[in-house]
């Protein structure tokens, strides 16, 4: 059975094919909990002999919590998806049991596979593109000191025990 983010390749002739797929984020196994709504995959699949190459973009909304204000906000996460497949049952069987990852430039599928499922590539790429520093758009241009002046550097009276650390920090900046 194929997923909603798969393309039927059985009977395809050599050439290029436009791809537009959508699926609910919750339909992808192990999808990060931040994602919700529909995942959209748009691109081009090219078939040449036993090689299939897909180039496109995946997009989905994520529900994030601002690191500065702890407010929840929504942001679109978009990532390029570029993956190549080779239909080679013998090589597929040799690699069976190995982790499917990017150490191989080429993903190997069986000659008799009827679909290519992009779910795992999309899940990995969208997850990797979640921002590490999560700042809501309305606060991105506001310096922390302006947002929270009560936590800004203290005025003139500084504890001299921290002077060596301040010098180290000044040298880093």
C-alpha positions as CSV (number, residue, x, y, z in Angstrom):
1,X,0.0,0.0,0.0
2,X,1.3,3.4,-0.9
3,X,1.1,6.6,1.2
4,X,-0.4,9.9,0.2
5,X,3.1,11.2,-0.5
6,X,4.0,8.7,-3.1
7,X,4.1,8.6,-6.9
8,X,3.0,5.7,-9.0
9,X,6.0,4.7,-11.2
10,X,4.6,1.5,-12.7
11,X,4.4,1.9,-16.4
12,X,6.1,5.3,-16.6
13,X,8.0,6.1,-19.8
14,X,11.2,8.0,-19.8
15,X,10.5,11.7,-19.4
16,X,9.6,14.5,-17.0
17,X,6.4,14.6,-14.9
18,X,5.0,17.4,-12.8
19,X,4.2,16.4,-9.2
20,X,1.8,18.0,-6.8
21,X,1.0,15.9,-3.7
22,X,-0.7,16.8,-0.4
23,X,-1.2,14.8,2.8
24,X,-2.1,15.6,6.4
25,X,1.0,16.0,8.5
26,X,-0.4,13.5,11.0
27,X,-0.4,10.8,8.2
28,X,3.4,10.8,8.1
29,X,4.9,8.3,10.6
30,X,7.1,9.9,13.3
31,X,6.4,13.5,12.1
32,X,7.6,16.1,14.5
33,X,4.7,17.2,16.7
34,X,5.2,20.9,15.7
35,X,3.8,20.2,12.2
36,X,0.1,20.4,11.5
37,X,-2.2,20.9,8.6
38,X,-1.3,19.7,5.1
39,X,2.1,18.9,3.8
40,X,2.5,20.0,0.1
41,X,5.1,18.5,-2.2
42,X,5.6,20.2,-5.6
43,X,8.3,19.4,-8.1
44,X,9.3,17.3,-11.1
45,X,10.0,13.6,-11.4
46,X,12.3,12.6,-14.2
47,X,12.6,9.0,-15.3
48,X,15.6,7.8,-17.4
49,X,15.9,4.1,-17.7
50,X,15.9,2.6,-14.2
51,X,16.8,5.9,-12.6
52,X,14.2,8.3,-11.0
53,X,15.1,11.8,-9.9
54,X,12.8,14.1,-8.0
55,X,13.5,17.8,-7.5
56,X,11.0,19.9,-5.7
57,X,9.9,21.7,-2.5
58,X,8.0,20.4,0.5
59,X,6.0,22.8,2.7
60,X,4.1,22.6,5.9
61,X,3.0,24.8,8.8
62,X,4.6,24.4,12.2
63,X,3.3,25.5,15.6
64,X,6.2,27.0,17.6
65,X,6.8,28.7,20.9
66,X,8.8,31.9,21.0
67,X,12.0,31.6,23.0
68,X,11.7,35.2,24.1
69,X,8.1,35.6,25.1
70,X,6.8,32.0,25.3
71,X,4.0,33.0,23.0
72,X,2.8,30.4,20.5
73,X,3.1,31.3,16.8
74,X,2.7,29.6,13.4
75,X,5.3,29.6,10.7
76,X,5.6,28.0,7.3
77,X,8.6,25.6,7.0
78,X,9.7,25.1,3.5
79,X,12.6,22.8,2.3
80,X,14.0,21.7,-1.0
81,X,13.7,17.9,-1.7
82,X,16.2,16.4,-4.1
83,X,16.4,12.6,-4.2
84,X,17.4,10.0,-6.7
85,X,16.3,6.4,-6.9
86,X,17.7,3.4,-8.8
87,X,15.4,0.4,-9.6
88,X,17.8,-2.5,-8.9
89,X,16.4,-5.5,-7.0
90,X,19.8,-7.2,-6.6
91,X,21.4,-4.1,-5.1
92,X,18.3,-3.5,-3.0
93,X,18.5,-7.0,-1.5
94,X,22.2,-6.6,-0.8
95,X,21.4,-3.4,1.2
96,X,18.4,-4.8,3.0
97,X,18.6,-4.3,6.7
98,X,20.9,-1.2,6.4
99,X,19.6,2.1,7.7
100,X,18.1,4.2,5.0
101,X,19.9,7.5,5.1
102,X,21.9,10.0,3.1
103,X,25.2,8.1,3.2
104,X,24.2,6.9,-0.3
105,X,23.5,9.5,-2.9
106,X,21.1,7.1,-4.5
107,X,18.2,5.3,-2.8
108,X,17.7,1.8,-4.2
109,X,14.3,0.4,-4.8
110,X,13.2,-2.9,-6.3
111,X,12.6,-3.3,-10.0
112,X,9.0,-4.4,-9.3
113,X,8.1,-1.5,-7.0
114,X,5.0,0.3,-8.2
115,X,5.4,3.5,-6.1
116,X,8.1,5.8,-4.8
117,X,7.2,7.0,-1.3
118,X,8.6,10.4,-0.4
119,X,7.3,10.5,3.2
120,X,10.6,9.7,5.0
121,X,12.6,12.2,3.0
122,X,9.9,14.9,3.6
123,X,9.8,14.1,7.3
124,X,13.5,14.3,7.7
125,X,14.0,17.5,5.7
126,X,11.1,19.4,7.3
127,X,12.3,18.4,10.8
128,X,15.9,19.5,10.0
129,X,14.5,22.9,8.8
130,X,12.7,23.7,12.1
131,X,14.4,26.8,13.4
132,X,16.7,26.2,16.4
133,X,16.2,29.8,17.6
134,X,12.5,30.3,17.7
135,X,11.6,33.9,17.7
136,X,8.1,35.0,16.7
137,X,8.1,37.3,13.6
138,X,6.9,40.4,15.5
139,X,9.9,40.2,17.9
140,X,12.7,39.4,15.5
141,X,13.8,43.0,14.9
142,X,13.4,44.0,18.6
143,X,16.6,43.7,20.7
144,X,16.2,41.7,23.9
145,X,17.2,44.8,25.9
146,X,14.4,46.8,24.5
147,X,11.9,44.0,25.0
148,X,12.9,43.3,28.6
149,X,14.7,46.4,29.9
150,X,14.4,45.1,33.5
151,X,16.9,42.3,32.5
152,X,19.3,44.6,30.6
153,X,22.9,45.2,32.0
154,X,22.9,46.8,35.4
155,X,23.9,50.4,35.7
156,X,27.3,51.6,37.1
157,X,27.4,49.4,40.3
158,X,28.9,46.2,39.0
159,X,30.1,43.3,41.2
160,X,33.9,43.2,40.6
161,X,34.0,39.5,41.2
162,X,32.6,39.1,37.7
163,X,35.1,41.3,36.0
164,X,37.3,38.5,34.6
165,X,34.2,36.9,33.0
166,X,33.1,40.2,31.6
167,X,36.5,40.7,30.0
168,X,36.2,37.2,28.4
169,X,32.8,38.0,27.1
170,X,33.9,41.3,25.7
171,X,36.7,39.6,23.8
172,X,34.3,37.1,22.2
173,X,32.0,39.8,21.0
